[in-house]
Amino acid sequence: MDTVTPQDPQTTSQSVTHAGGPAGLVDAAVTRRGFLRGAALAGTGLVAATVAACTPGASQAWEFATSRPLPSGSPAPAASAAASASAAASAAPSPSAGMNMSPTPAPSAAPSSSPVANMPPGWSEHDINARQVVRRYLGKIAPALKGVYGDAAFAKLADILGAGDNYPELAAVPEFAQVTQGNKEIRPKIVNGVKVFELTIDEIDHKIDALKAPLKALGYNKIWPGPQLRVTEGDKVRAIFTNNLKETTGVHFHGVAFEDFFQDGVPFITQKPIAPGETFTYEFTATPHGSLMYHSHHNATDQVGRGLLAAFIVDPKDPAESYAKKYGVTQEYTWISNDSVGGFTINGHGFPAVVPIVAAKGEKVLVRFMNEGIMMHPWHLHGYRMRVVARDGARLGSAEFYADTLGVNPGERYDVILDVDRPGVWAFHCHILPHVEGTEGMFGMVSTLIVTPTKVNLTPLLT
Ligand SMILES: [Cu+2]
């Protein structure tokens, strides 16, 4: 009932449903008040999303593609309801007006030879470009931060962004919400106790960001990354793939301990390739638990690089071992990286179309890094250390460690927990610098961790 306003033609065919805002940030009591304010300011389109978010058990509200709210019963952050209400209300969109309260100094006149108007002294076009991509990344989240961080911090942020220019992105949907986001969990059919997933393998047009021309790409169920498949350790799984490509392929579930090696998905080692128009069924028991993947294992340099990659999450059979119960995790994100035809991407998008991680002070956020590329990427989080709790799905136990930079090799997965206790907007990026920054400013493998003092509902800002 609250499918996202199609900003991208692909969206309409994806049956995109969304739950929970920067998932888990929705505080039911708070959201309703935030919504009233948001609706008054922003008009239509908010009712369904917010009501769904407020309804216990509703599953149709917005969910960032890469994130997943954890079941109720997860520990709640320490934020007080009253403070949350205030923040949520203030986070409702207020197109750029609030930004003009900032003490932005008037830009000096640009030299007549400059191609850029209002160039501050000492700046080059690089600075203008670098600022512009961040303006696109935040869109109308930027003015809403006034209600999140308070007047003093907001004045600094507004000055940094040059909000005094009253630039158009202040009223625009942030770029990550303008493109189709993959990695949405799909539910299996249960047939005689077997969890059955039916997927297609398709040619697609895929946008790395909202401005670049679409790429000729590939997708499971027409999306890159493909749907997240999620089961419980010990489940019987049947994954049925129909190949709608003009070329052959094969699908490998990466990390599964197959009993029958003919389910391993490697053409000419364990099966013949899946020909165009054919359907192939993989059947196995989901073990071990952890962060696993599925991807093409045929002509894979090309096919994975064009988008045939996705997450396969196997939850522990023992509920006491879940991240929510054992570690107090309140929400989770999955970052699948790639570095081929689409450039340097997180979940199929480069900055500024990458989804930010949004969490309230006191939350514990799980990030599952999955490297589906051909290069190592050292993920670096500013302001925090990541608690590294699992590698390739296997819990590290007494070998857990902390890192602010974590190299993830091709094929590897790392699960990390962010214990966020200091509000702010913190950069989170690959630290191989050519993967993240160029003459046009930041691009590629960059996002942020946005830690808010209290829970906020950003849902109204995303349409
Ligand atoms: Cu990198």
Boltz pocket constraint, residues with backbone or C-beta under 6 A from the ligand:
constraints:
  - pocket:
      binder: B
      contacts: [[A, 344], [A, 376], [A, 377], [A, 378], [A, 430], [A, 431], [A, 432], [A, 435], [A, 445]]
      max_distance: 6.0
